[in-house]
Amino acid sequence: MQPLHDRLALVTGASAGIGLATARALSKAGAKLVLAARRVERLKELSEELGSCEALTLDVRDAKRMQAALADRTFDIVVANAGLGRGLGPLQDGNVEDWDEMLDTNVRGLLHVTRAVVPHMVRRGTGHVVNIGSVA
């Protein structure tokens, strides 16, 4: 990975899995990090591990909160990674609430994050958004 000194990067879903690995890789490359996730304790542990970074306890399903927390920030890199798997069993046994939670997180959440951060990128004419999808 190229050095990313002085680049501000946001990683959602940073408390586990791909988001955690991404946060570590971006930190190693020298990016300034804003880490977002729902799990406060894991986020705190990662923040302490990586040193100087900002931790935001956010749920990507909450469009108003995402907009309020991110709309005034100018990110160089955004990795929209937050996601989960629910209702993965046979369709006839499926729980509609599980499907709603998964769609709200994996699809709408990605849209909420992107909508909050892209206007600044467009105005500046620069920035990168990486959207991580799920087979779930």
VOMAR-244002 format. One line per field, with one value per residue: residue number from 0; z, x, y of N, C-alpha, C, O in turn. Coordinates in nm, 4 decimals. Layout:
REM VOMAR-244002
num NUM;...
n.up Z;...
n.east X;...
n.north Y;...
ca.up Z;...
ca.east X;...
ca.north Y;...
c.up Z;...
c.east X;...
c.north Y;...
o.up Z;...
o.east X;...
o.north Y;...
//
This chain:
REM VOMAR-244002
num 0;1;2;3;4;5;6;7;8;9;10;11;12;13;14;15;16;17;18;19;20;21;22;23;24;25;26;27;28;29;30;31;32;33;34;35;36;37;38;39;40;41;42;43;44;45;46;47;48;49;50;51;52;53;54;55;56;57;58;59;60;61;62;63;64;65;66;67;68;69;70;71;72;73;74;75;76;77;78;79;80;81;82;83;84;85;86;87;88;89;90;91;92;93;94;95;96;97;98;99;100;101;102;103;104;105;106;107;108;109;110;111;112;113;114;115;116;117;118;119;120;121;122;123;124;125;126;127;128;129;130;131;132;133;134;135
n.up 0.0000;-0.0780;0.0833;0.3055;0.4370;0.6177;0.5025;0.5465;0.6651;0.6744;0.8292;0.8334;1.0373;1.1779;1.3975;1.3744;1.1733;0.8234;0.8316;1.0628;0.9858;0.7678;0.8925;1.0438;0.8365;0.6973;0.8999;0.9376;0.6950;0.7374;0.7413;0.8749;1.1009;1.1258;1.2997;1.2841;1.4423;1.5952;1.8279;2.1209;2.3102;2.1611;1.9665;2.1223;2.2158;1.9725;1.8964;2.1014;2.0462;1.7921;1.8352;1.7690;1.6691;1.5796;1.7403;1.6624;1.7848;1.6057;1.4254;1.1172;1.0166;1.1062;0.9592;1.0036;1.2183;1.1067;0.9027;1.0572;1.2032;1.0091;0.7906;0.7926;0.7617;0.5922;0.4096;0.2740;0.2051;0.2161;0.3600;0.3344;0.5127;0.7064;0.8038;0.8252;0.8826;0.8641;0.8969;0.7208;0.6705;0.5348;0.3084;0.3612;0.6330;0.7154;0.8931;0.8914;1.0272;1.0659;0.7990;0.7373;0.9161;0.8155;0.5487;0.6019;0.7247;0.5506;0.2946;0.2898;0.4915;0.3812;0.1781;0.3351;0.4569;0.2313;0.1148;0.3077;0.2978;0.0340;-0.0922;-0.0119;-0.1306;-0.3996;-0.4316;-0.3822;-0.5812;-0.5531;-0.3896;-0.2439;-0.2393;-0.1039;-0.1283;0.0542;-0.0107;0.0574;0.0533;0.1912
n.east 0.0848;0.0520;0.2154;0.0126;0.0231;-0.1054;-0.3553;-0.7010;-0.8978;-1.2011;-1.3414;-1.6045;-1.7753;-1.5547;-1.4890;-1.4532;-1.3590;-1.3324;-1.3378;-1.1856;-0.9349;-0.8864;-0.8704;-0.6376;-0.4496;-0.4642;-0.3795;-0.1182;-0.0153;-0.0046;-0.2275;-0.4567;-0.7026;-1.0569;-1.2641;-1.5508;-1.8184;-2.0625;-2.0098;-1.8918;-1.6868;-1.5085;-1.4342;-1.3070;-1.0881;-0.9519;-0.8915;-0.7144;-0.5124;-0.4204;-0.3450;-0.3236;-0.6219;-0.9617;-1.2539;-1.5801;-1.8916;-2.1251;-2.4217;-2.4819;-2.7358;-2.8836;-2.9792;-3.0048;-2.8323;-2.5904;-2.5590;-2.5409;-2.3065;-2.1089;-2.1321;-2.0059;-1.7431;-1.4333;-1.3247;-1.0561;-1.0478;-1.2893;-1.4055;-1.6688;-1.7904;-1.9473;-2.1588;-2.3783;-2.4997;-2.8110;-3.1021;-3.0428;-3.1200;-3.3403;-3.5777;-3.8530;-3.8527;-3.7761;-3.7282;-3.8873;-3.8091;-3.5351;-3.4473;-3.5097;-3.3375;-3.0878;-3.0940;-3.1286;-2.8856;-2.6769;-2.7341;-2.8922;-2.7490;-2.4916;-2.5554;-2.6343;-2.3914;-2.2322;-2.3794;-2.3473;-2.0740;-1.9810;-2.0542;-1.8574;-1.6302;-1.6945;-1.7141;-1.4463;-1.3267;-1.1894;-1.1179;-1.1854;-1.4074;-1.4744;-1.6827;-1.7890;-1.9350;-2.1707;-2.2162;-2.4246
n.north -0.1176;0.2233;0.5032;0.6917;0.9333;1.2054;1.1778;1.1625;0.9088;0.7272;0.4480;0.2313;-0.0087;-0.0908;-0.2429;-0.5165;-0.8050;-0.7477;-0.4676;-0.4129;-0.5199;-0.3531;-0.1007;-0.1392;-0.1772;0.0697;0.2401;0.1507;0.2340;0.4994;0.6684;0.9114;0.8276;0.7816;0.5916;0.3961;0.2305;0.0085;-0.1321;-0.0410;-0.1134;-0.2780;-0.0966;0.0949;-0.0559;-0.1031;0.1578;0.2277;0.0416;0.1272;0.3858;0.7268;0.8048;0.8686;0.7622;0.6740;0.6040;0.4694;0.3827;0.2653;0.2448;0.4542;0.7188;1.0009;1.0487;0.9630;1.1520;1.3855;1.3333;1.3033;1.4795;1.7331;1.6802;1.6279;1.3806;1.1893;0.9271;0.6749;0.3868;0.2020;-0.0308;-0.1531;-0.4150;-0.7022;-1.0387;-1.1828;-1.3881;-1.6056;-1.8591;-2.1182;-1.9816;-2.0134;-2.0350;-1.7919;-1.4815;-1.1831;-0.9499;-0.9979;-0.9887;-0.7229;-0.5862;-0.6666;-0.5688;-0.2953;-0.2381;-0.3434;-0.2435;0.0040;0.1367;0.1625;0.3411;0.5630;0.6379;0.6977;0.9052;1.1028;1.1675;1.2074;1.4608;1.6566;1.5478;1.5649;1.8427;1.9123;1.7731;1.5393;1.2263;0.9036;0.6324;0.3263;0.0655;-0.2031;-0.5047;-0.7731;-1.1245;-1.2162
ca.up 0.0000;-0.0829;0.2051;0.3092;0.5380;0.6143;0.4402;0.6457;0.6203;0.7561;0.8125;0.9095;1.0709;1.2100;1.5204;1.3506;1.0371;0.7162;0.8787;1.1555;0.9054;0.6880;0.9836;1.0746;0.7157;0.6721;1.0053;0.9048;0.5790;0.7822;0.7318;0.9948;1.0984;1.1985;1.3035;1.3233;1.4657;1.7012;1.9493;2.1877;2.3718;2.0557;1.9042;2.2178;2.2125;1.8465;1.9049;2.1885;1.9734;1.6792;1.8772;1.7383;1.5766;1.6412;1.7427;1.6628;1.8039;1.5090;1.3595;0.9808;0.9865;1.1542;0.8557;1.0604;1.2995;1.0136;0.8374;1.1568;1.2455;0.8995;0.6813;0.7965;0.7567;0.4585;0.4074;0.1507;0.1798;0.2959;0.3401;0.3879;0.5310;0.8076;0.7526;0.9094;0.8190;0.9405;0.8170;0.6104;0.6591;0.4271;0.2920;0.4259;0.7768;0.7354;0.9830;0.8205;1.1040;1.0332;0.6640;0.7454;0.9818;0.7243;0.4375;0.6556;0.7521;0.4381;0.1742;0.3228;0.5693;0.2855;0.1128;0.4321;0.4709;0.1059;0.0992;0.4027;0.2729;-0.1057;-0.1355;0.0034;-0.2316;-0.5289;-0.4315;-0.3903;-0.7023;-0.5180;-0.2808;-0.2808;-0.1597;-0.1269;-0.0699;0.0731;-0.0179;0.1305;-0.0135;0.2731
ca.east 0.0000;0.1266;0.2037;-0.1083;0.0438;-0.1932;-0.4847;-0.8021;-0.9752;-1.3112;-1.3732;-1.7222;-1.7648;-1.4128;-1.4671;-1.4312;-1.3499;-1.2692;-1.3206;-1.0729;-0.8138;-0.8692;-0.8231;-0.4966;-0.3685;-0.4588;-0.2965;0.0214;0.0234;0.0108;-0.3495;-0.5259;-0.8226;-1.1819;-1.3182;-1.6915;-1.8799;-2.1635;-1.9586;-1.8086;-1.5668;-1.4148;-1.3864;-1.2128;-0.9672;-0.8815;-0.8409;-0.5958;-0.4098;-0.3665;-0.2927;-0.3976;-0.7347;-1.0878;-1.3525;-1.7193;-1.9914;-2.2306;-2.4951;-2.5051;-2.8796;-2.9420;-2.9445;-2.9904;-2.7088;-2.4769;-2.5478;-2.4938;-2.1700;-2.0108;-2.1555;-1.9143;-1.6051;-1.3766;-1.2433;-0.9865;-1.0774;-1.3980;-1.4306;-1.8018;-1.7767;-2.0383;-2.2559;-2.4077;-2.5785;-2.9284;-3.2051;-2.9761;-3.1727;-3.4378;-3.6708;-3.9812;-3.8344;-3.7190;-3.7872;-3.8894;-3.7301;-3.3943;-3.4235;-3.5115;-3.2141;-2.9759;-3.1043;-3.1060;-2.7427;-2.5880;-2.7662;-2.9248;-2.6382;-2.3884;-2.6053;-2.6301;-2.2513;-2.1883;-2.4508;-2.2928;-1.9341;-1.9481;-2.0622;-1.7278;-1.5381;-1.7343;-1.6731;-1.3005;-1.2818;-1.1005;-1.1609;-1.2078;-1.5039;-1.4722;-1.8021;-1.7719;-2.0634;-2.1824;-2.2922;-2.5436
ca.north 0.0000;0.3484;0.5845;0.7741;1.0366;1.3225;1.1469;1.1295;0.7931;0.6773;0.3058;0.1887;-0.1502;-0.1060;-0.3188;-0.6596;-0.8561;-0.6709;-0.3302;-0.4144;-0.5393;-0.2319;0.0038;-0.1680;-0.1543;0.2132;0.2976;0.1145;0.3151;0.6369;0.7496;0.9565;0.7448;0.7946;0.4560;0.3961;0.0990;0.0078;-0.1968;0.0582;-0.1720;-0.3187;0.0257;0.1535;-0.1385;-0.0777;0.2945;0.2215;-0.0339;0.2017;0.5152;0.8497;0.7962;0.9073;0.6547;0.7193;0.4993;0.5005;0.2759;0.3149;0.2430;0.5791;0.8176;1.1359;1.0516;0.9543;1.2822;1.4817;1.3019;1.2991;1.5742;1.8469;1.6302;1.6110;1.2597;1.1552;0.7859;0.6189;0.2444;0.1731;-0.1737;-0.2074;-0.5106;-0.8184;-1.1439;-1.2267;-1.4532;-1.6736;-1.9945;-2.1378;-1.8699;-2.0420;-2.0197;-1.6589;-1.3840;-1.0552;-0.8529;-1.0239;-0.9371;-0.5769;-0.5420;-0.6885;-0.4736;-0.1613;-0.2239;-0.3740;-0.1662;0.1429;0.1925;0.2017;0.4625;0.6729;0.6791;0.7588;1.0335;1.1997;1.2060;1.2362;1.6007;1.7241;1.4935;1.6206;1.9845;1.9191;1.7046;1.4288;1.1384;0.7641;0.5580;0.1830;0.0039;-0.3458;-0.5733;-0.8975;-1.2296;-1.2391
c.up 0.0000;0.0495;0.1954;0.4139;0.5111;0.5384;0.5498;0.5914;0.7236;0.7248;0.8970;0.9315;1.1126;1.3294;1.4983;1.2022;0.9399;0.7591;0.9725;1.0789;0.8212;0.7733;1.0158;0.9549;0.6860;0.7760;0.9750;0.7881;0.6137;0.7734;0.8706;0.9911;1.1818;1.1870;1.3554;1.3371;1.5771;1.8334;2.0163;2.2403;2.2668;1.9870;1.9930;2.2167;2.0865;1.8472;1.9904;2.1190;1.8682;1.7181;1.8330;1.6282;1.6541;1.6317;1.7535;1.6825;1.7181;1.4565;1.2213;0.9420;1.0231;1.0614;0.9133;1.1407;1.2105;0.9493;0.9353;1.1934;1.1342;0.7987;0.6790;0.7893;0.6128;0.4618;0.2716;0.1059;0.2713;0.2593;0.4123;0.3956;0.6246;0.7440;0.8504;0.8290;0.9114;0.8452;0.6985;0.5913;0.5427;0.4262;0.3670;0.5775;0.8141;0.8271;0.9152;0.8942;1.0784;0.8953;0.6651;0.8075;0.8873;0.6080;0.4846;0.6808;0.6243;0.3142;0.2096;0.4022;0.4809;0.2140;0.2072;0.4466;0.3466;0.0866;0.1905;0.3623;0.1302;-0.1452;-0.1227;-0.1013;-0.3681;-0.5373;-0.4474;-0.5189;-0.6748;-0.4009;-0.3331;-0.1852;-0.2016;-0.0545;-0.0649;0.0755;0.0552;0.0471;0.0647;0.2105
c.east 0.0892;0.1134;0.0832;-0.0974;-0.0461;-0.3225;-0.5811;-0.8922;-1.0809;-1.3305;-1.4950;-1.7131;-1.6234;-1.3858;-1.4403;-1.4087;-1.2734;-1.2449;-1.2019;-0.9415;-0.7835;-0.8146;-0.6758;-0.4062;-0.3551;-0.3718;-0.1488;0.0734;0.0313;-0.1119;-0.3938;-0.6624;-0.9377;-1.2466;-1.4605;-1.7420;-1.9821;-2.1069;-1.8510;-1.6787;-1.4643;-1.3536;-1.2818;-1.0811;-0.8852;-0.8198;-0.7139;-0.4816;-0.3419;-0.3099;-0.3817;-0.5006;-0.8594;-1.1850;-1.4924;-1.8110;-2.1113;-2.2944;-2.5329;-2.6520;-2.9483;-2.8993;-2.9210;-2.8622;-2.5857;-2.4532;-2.4900;-2.3472;-2.0669;-2.0206;-2.0587;-1.7677;-1.5610;-1.2805;-1.1760;-1.0239;-1.1921;-1.4125;-1.5611;-1.8149;-1.8812;-2.1412;-2.2763;-2.4878;-2.6894;-3.0233;-3.1503;-3.0237;-3.2702;-3.5420;-3.8008;-3.9732;-3.7884;-3.7997;-3.7751;-3.8064;-3.5808;-3.3604;-3.4172;-3.3821;-3.0947;-2.9784;-3.0778;-2.9565;-2.6600;-2.6132;-2.7912;-2.8130;-2.5250;-2.4291;-2.6005;-2.4882;-2.2074;-2.2523;-2.3933;-2.1550;-1.9035;-1.9601;-1.9298;-1.6277;-1.5677;-1.6906;-1.5223;-1.2466;-1.1861;-1.1583;-1.1900;-1.3073;-1.4952;-1.5925;-1.7812;-1.9114;-2.0586;-2.2592;-2.4178;-2.6626
c.north 0.1237;0.4228;0.6788;0.8842;1.1567;1.3004;1.1067;1.0198;0.7552;0.5296;0.2756;0.0383;-0.1852;-0.1971;-0.4673;-0.6871;-0.7677;-0.5263;-0.3170;-0.4262;-0.4157;-0.1186;-0.0167;-0.1381;-0.0050;0.2840;0.2725;0.1986;0.4638;0.7251;0.7953;0.8896;0.7982;0.6571;0.4600;0.2530;0.1132;-0.0421;-0.1102;-0.0016;-0.2130;-0.1976;0.0938;0.0767;-0.1115;0.0615;0.2997;0.1485;0.0520;0.3379;0.6290;0.8287;0.8367;0.7906;0.7148;0.5997;0.5373;0.3733;0.3283;0.3142;0.3744;0.6931;0.9569;1.1482;1.0441;1.0894;1.3842;1.4580;1.3194;1.4123;1.6915;1.8056;1.6098;1.4930;1.2439;1.0136;0.7445;0.4720;0.2128;0.0214;-0.2342;-0.2993;-0.6243;-0.9196;-1.1893;-1.2970;-1.5294;-1.8175;-2.0068;-2.0255;-1.8938;-2.0304;-1.8790;-1.5698;-1.2471;-0.9494;-0.8716;-0.9674;-0.7858;-0.5239;-0.5555;-0.5893;-0.3307;-0.1366;-0.2343;-0.2897;-0.0199;0.2102;0.2409;0.3305;0.5825;0.7273;0.7558;0.8960;1.1410;1.2513;1.2512;1.3837;1.6778;1.6754;1.5529;1.7668;2.0005;1.8574;1.5908;1.3502;0.9992;0.7012;0.4121;0.1244;-0.1468;-0.4084;-0.7061;-0.9991;-1.2637;-1.1687
o.up 0.0701;0.1199;0.0905;0.4729;0.3977;0.5118;0.6365;0.4863;0.8437;0.6083;1.0190;0.8532;1.0865;1.3592;1.5936;1.1170;0.9699;0.7257;0.9633;1.1043;0.8054;0.7316;1.0149;0.9708;0.6531;0.7428;0.9858;0.7827;0.5296;0.7958;0.9703;0.8889;1.2912;1.0773;1.4591;1.2548;1.6448;1.9399;1.9736;2.2170;2.2824;1.9538;1.9439;2.2165;2.0933;1.8024;1.9554;2.1313;1.8561;1.6414;1.8573;1.5094;1.7772;1.5266;1.8420;1.6043;1.7535;1.4446;1.2101;0.8432;0.9763;1.0830;0.8743;1.1308;1.2365;0.9423;0.8999;1.2124;1.1619;0.7271;0.5715;0.8090;0.5246;0.5111;0.1681;-0.0134;0.3903;0.1424;0.5346;0.2969;0.6223;0.6429;0.9463;0.7205;1.0248;0.7256;0.5881;0.5051;0.4610;0.5314;0.4304;0.6439;0.9314;0.8374;0.8856;0.8301;1.0700;0.8778;0.6018;0.7572;0.8799;0.5732;0.4149;0.6598;0.5931;0.2361;0.1640;0.3819;0.5035;0.1921;0.1644;0.4482;0.3562;0.0464;0.1537;0.3896;0.1089;-0.2273;-0.2116;-0.1541;-0.4431;-0.6391;-0.5170;-0.5601;-0.7627;-0.3230;-0.4519;-0.0635;-0.3196;0.0679;-0.1678;0.1555;0.1080;-0.0214;0.0136;0.2638
o.east 0.1903;0.0134;0.0566;-0.1978;-0.0604;-0.3941;-0.5473;-0.9546;-1.0541;-1.3354;-1.4913;-1.6505;-1.5763;-1.2699;-1.4077;-1.4362;-1.1643;-1.1412;-1.1257;-0.8475;-0.6673;-0.7228;-0.5980;-0.2986;-0.2462;-0.2989;-0.0657;0.1921;0.0696;-0.1021;-0.3711;-0.7309;-0.9195;-1.2798;-1.4877;-1.7123;-1.9883;-2.1514;-1.7355;-1.5714;-1.3454;-1.2351;-1.1806;-0.9740;-0.7630;-0.7065;-0.6177;-0.3660;-0.2194;-0.2348;-0.5024;-0.4688;-0.8611;-1.1968;-1.5197;-1.8075;-2.1891;-2.2292;-2.6079;-2.6894;-3.0587;-2.7957;-2.8254;-2.7917;-2.4867;-2.3395;-2.4002;-2.2722;-1.9502;-1.9239;-2.0315;-1.6786;-1.6410;-1.1683;-1.2319;-1.0308;-1.1915;-1.4295;-1.5643;-1.8466;-1.9018;-2.2027;-2.2008;-2.5374;-2.6638;-3.0244;-3.2039;-2.9727;-3.2811;-3.5878;-3.8531;-4.0761;-3.7645;-3.9219;-3.6646;-3.7402;-3.5070;-3.2558;-3.3300;-3.3238;-3.0105;-2.8751;-3.0119;-2.9076;-2.5820;-2.5209;-2.7192;-2.7855;-2.4690;-2.3459;-2.5662;-2.4677;-2.1523;-2.1856;-2.3910;-2.1222;-1.8085;-1.8803;-1.8941;-1.5494;-1.4762;-1.6362;-1.4756;-1.1342;-1.1102;-1.2381;-1.2159;-1.2938;-1.5072;-1.6020;-1.7585;-1.9961;-1.9548;-2.3554;-2.5073;-2.7734
o.north 0.1279;0.4083;0.7374;0.9239;1.2024;1.3970;1.0260;1.0348;0.7514;0.4903;0.2918;-0.0331;-0.2959;-0.2256;-0.5380;-0.6025;-0.7193;-0.4689;-0.2208;-0.3509;-0.3782;-0.0480;0.0787;-0.0803;0.0418;0.3775;0.3628;0.2307;0.5451;0.8457;0.7269;0.8943;0.8517;0.6121;0.5206;0.1665;0.2158;0.0009;-0.1073;0.0541;-0.1853;-0.1971;0.1439;0.1375;-0.0985;0.0794;0.3681;0.1890;0.0502;0.3982;0.6273;0.8343;0.8383;0.7275;0.7958;0.5047;0.6259;0.2696;0.4253;0.3776;0.4022;0.7561;1.0238;1.2486;1.1124;1.1361;1.4606;1.5537;1.3473;1.4381;1.7450;1.8882;1.5787;1.5045;1.2803;0.9840;0.7759;0.4372;0.1986;-0.0450;-0.3555;-0.2653;-0.6403;-0.8893;-1.2298;-1.2679;-1.5201;-1.8891;-1.9154;-1.9809;-1.8021;-2.0174;-1.8504;-1.5810;-1.2016;-0.8678;-0.7734;-0.9050;-0.7263;-0.4278;-0.4660;-0.5321;-0.2537;-0.0255;-0.1443;-0.2668;0.0690;0.3285;0.3482;0.4186;0.6928;0.8486;0.8654;0.9913;1.2584;1.3667;1.3265;1.4288;1.7550;1.7544;1.5872;1.8097;2.0907;1.8862;1.5502;1.4025;0.9800;0.7146;0.3789;0.1334;-0.2105;-0.3686;-0.7459;-0.9644;-1.3311;-1.1753
//
